[in-house]
Amino acid sequence: MHDFLEATFYGISLSMDAMAVAVAMFSVRHTRSAIWQAIAVSFVFALFQFLMPVIGYGCCNILPIASIQTVGKFIACALLLFLGVRMVLAKEDCTVPQFGVVSVLSLAVATSIDALIVGVGFAVTANAEYLYFSTIIGVVTFFIALFGCFLGSVLGVHCLSKSTLIGGIVLIGIAIKQLF
């Protein structure tokens, strides 16, 4: 039971970036998004939140820990900054940015870099239950990101004139947070 609670707390804390991005993504749509889109986006975020600790655990035996942390932060920052600036500029053009497969995958990678570092932490502390923890993290992320999609969809319908700008600023803020 203790491990389940600990893994759930990991999942909640790691999924907050995914939820914020989901809110930003779904707030810029003119109409309420289809449920399958929300499920697909949430699944991709959850999949990456599951995979990254596993990858971090595995990479710890190959690469120095410091290089994983440094490179990961800059990759996440660059991806989020690019997409955030794109959303802010789209607001000035009065166009709604489209989030295709590449954008969703980029956002999933960017929001799961912290989970990669957690996987490294699992390896350093010799946590043999890293697959269990990763699974719980992924499941929690799915539901929190799904909530973010619906929240963004509702907020976007009511606040459409400012939602693209706010969503872009949120992504830029998360990008800056990645550096610290």
C-alpha positions in Angstrom: 0.0 0.0 0.0 2.9 2.3 0.8 4.4 1.8 -2.6 1.1 2.5 -4.3 0.7 5.8 -2.5 4.3 6.8 -3.2 3.9 5.9 -6.9 0.6 7.8 -7.1 2.2 10.9 -5.7 5.0 10.5 -8.2 2.3 10.3 -10.9 0.5 13.3 -9.7 3.6 15.5 -9.4 5.0 14.4 -12.8 1.7 14.8 -14.6 1.1 18.4 -13.8 3.1 19.7 -16.8 1.1 17.3 -19.0 -2.2 18.6 -17.6 -1.1 22.3 -18.1 -0.2 21.5 -21.7 -3.4 19.6 -22.3 -5.4 22.6 -21.0 -3.4 24.9 -23.3 -3.9 22.6 -26.3 -7.6 22.1 -25.9 -8.4 25.7 -25.0 -7.5 26.9 -28.5 -10.1 24.9 -30.3 -13.2 26.7 -31.5 -15.6 23.9 -30.6 -15.5 21.2 -28.0 -13.0 18.6 -29.1 -14.1 15.0 -29.7 -13.6 12.7 -26.8 -11.3 10.4 -28.9 -8.9 13.3 -29.4 -8.7 13.9 -25.7 -8.2 10.2 -25.1 -5.5 10.0 -27.8 -3.6 13.0 -26.5 -3.9 11.7 -22.9 -2.7 8.3 -23.9 0.4 9.7 -25.7 1.3 11.8 -22.6 0.7 8.7 -20.3 2.8 6.5 -22.6 5.8 8.9 -22.4 5.4 9.3 -18.7 5.5 5.5 -18.4 8.4 5.1 -20.8 10.7 7.8 -19.6 11.4 6.4 -16.1 12.1 3.0 -17.7 14.5 4.7 -20.2 16.1 6.7 -17.4 16.6 3.6 -15.3 18.2 1.8 -18.3 20.4 4.8 -19.4 21.9 5.1 -16.0 24.0 2.1 -16.7 25.2 3.6 -20.0 25.5 7.3 -19.7 26.7 9.6 -16.9 23.8 10.9 -14.8 24.8 14.5 -15.2 24.7 14.4 -19.0 21.2 12.9 -19.0 19.9 15.7 -16.7 21.6 18.5 -18.7 20.7 17.4 -22.2 17.1 16.5 -21.1 16.4 19.9 -19.6 17.6 21.7 -22.8 15.6 19.5 -25.1 12.4 20.0 -23.1 13.0 23.7 -22.9 13.6 24.0 -26.6 10.5 22.0 -27.6 8.2 23.9 -25.2 9.6 27.3 -26.0 9.1 26.6 -29.8 5.5 25.5 -29.4 4.7 28.3 -26.9 6.1 31.0 -29.1 4.2 29.5 -32.0 1.0 29.8 -30.0 1.7 33.4 -29.0 2.4 34.3 -32.6 -0.7 32.5 -33.8 -2.7 34.8 -31.5 -1.3 37.8 -33.2 -2.3 36.3 -36.6 -5.8 35.4 -35.3 -5.2 31.8 -36.3 -5.7 28.8 -34.2 -2.5 26.6 -34.1 -3.0 23.0 -35.2 -1.5 20.3 -33.0 -0.6 17.4 -35.2 1.1 14.1 -34.4 4.6 15.7 -34.4 3.5 18.5 -32.0 1.8 16.1 -29.6 4.8 13.8 -29.6 7.1 16.8 -29.0 5.0 18.0 -26.1 4.8 14.5 -24.7 8.6 14.3 -24.7 9.0 17.8 -23.3 6.6 17.2 -20.4 8.1 13.8 -19.5 11.8 14.8 -19.2 11.2 15.0 -15.4 10.1 11.4 -15.5 13.4 10.5 -17.2 15.2 12.0 -14.3 13.0 10.1 -11.8 14.0 6.9 -13.6 17.6 7.8 -13.1 16.8 8.3 -9.4 15.2 4.8 -9.3 18.5 3.4 -10.7 20.7 5.3 -8.3 18.6 4.1 -5.3 18.4 0.6 -6.7 14.6 0.7 -6.8 13.7 -2.7 -8.3 10.1 -1.8 -8.5 10.7 0.9 -11.2 8.3 -0.9 -13.7 5.5 -0.8 -11.1 6.2 2.9 -10.3 6.3 3.7 -14.0 3.0 2.0 -14.7 1.2 3.9 -11.9 2.8 7.1 -13.1 1.5 6.5 -16.6 -2.0 5.6 -15.5 -2.2 8.7 -13.2 -0.9 10.9 -16.0 -3.6 9.5 -18.4 -6.4 10.6 -16.1 -4.9 13.9 -15.1 -4.1 14.8 -18.8 -7.7 13.7 -19.8 -9.1 16.1 -17.1 -6.8 18.8 -18.5 -8.1 18.2 -22.0 -11.7 18.6 -20.9 -10.9 21.6 -18.7 -9.2 23.3 -21.6 -12.1 22.5 -23.9 -14.5 24.1 -21.5 -12.3 27.1 -20.7 -11.5 27.6 -24.4 -15.1 27.8 -25.4 -15.7 30.5 -22.8 -12.4 32.4 -23.1 -11.4 31.8 -26.8 -10.2 35.4 -27.4 -7.4 35.0 -24.9 -6.9 31.2 -24.7 -4.2 30.9 -27.5 -2.1 33.7 -25.9 -2.6 32.2 -22.4 -1.8 28.7 -23.6 1.4 30.0 -25.3 2.5 31.8 -22.2 1.9 28.7 -20.1 4.1 26.6 -22.4 6.8 29.3 -22.3 6.6 29.3 -18.5 7.0 25.6 -18.4 10.0 25.9 -20.8 11.7 28.4 -18.5 10.9 26.2 -15.4 12.8 23.3 -17.2 16.0 25.2 -16.9 15.9 25.5 -13.1 
